[in-house]
């Protein structure tokens, strides 16, 4: 007698989830060499292929190594935080391993100006005033989140695109939890029976993407992450609103 395999809800690919983490920014930390102190960049920007520019304080110990050696191995960790204040706020980690090298001063200024024109990077204005820019050339990347763990190459990252809602979800889901908390009570009916029947369980928004809605169910003993799939992958805000209303069971008024 054959066994029945449970189908997992569709989800963005590993590379797409990694690209979404880089697009959202998040908290960054860099480790140079075994046992070296961790450096926390004042600002960072990760490109499509995993290459990055980091703005380091001039008193960072790792900067002295980079200045002396020209190029040193590094692991950059990007922590992806949930869109609302959860008791376990980090929902994913991306580690990019490669080498960092100093960026010549004139080129660094051009890069900083270009980034500030496109993104809100106020710290980039500190370049040359207590901070120095270095560039990370990637070799590999590893993603770890509730969907799984995956090894990725710079080519994998460059071929993928961020989720269309990755920059929109924080404001949208935060607004829903503040203004429409009743929708998460309504969504509880979609949970697996083992979670639906738990007393004092709290349903929280964890994320939204083109394939579905992610919920964090906080119970007394642990947290449980659940993915609820849309009827089909979506691309636009209007499609998102339609699919969400279908899942909740009734439209909600925007405020």
Buried (B, 14 or more C-beta within 10 A) or exposed (E): EEEEEEEEBEBBBBBBBBBBBBBBBBBBBBBBEEEBEEBBBBBBBBBBBBBBBBBBBEEBEBBEBBBEEEBBBBBBBBBBBBBBEBEEBEBBBBBBBBBBBBBEEEEBBEBBEEBBEEEEBEBBBBBEEEBBBBBBBBEBBBBEBBBEEBEBBBEBBBBBBBBBBBEBBBEBBBEBBEEBEEBBEBBBEBBEEEBEEBEEBBBBBBBBBBBBBBBBBBEEEEBBBBBBBBEEBBEEEEBBBBBBEEBBEEEBEEE
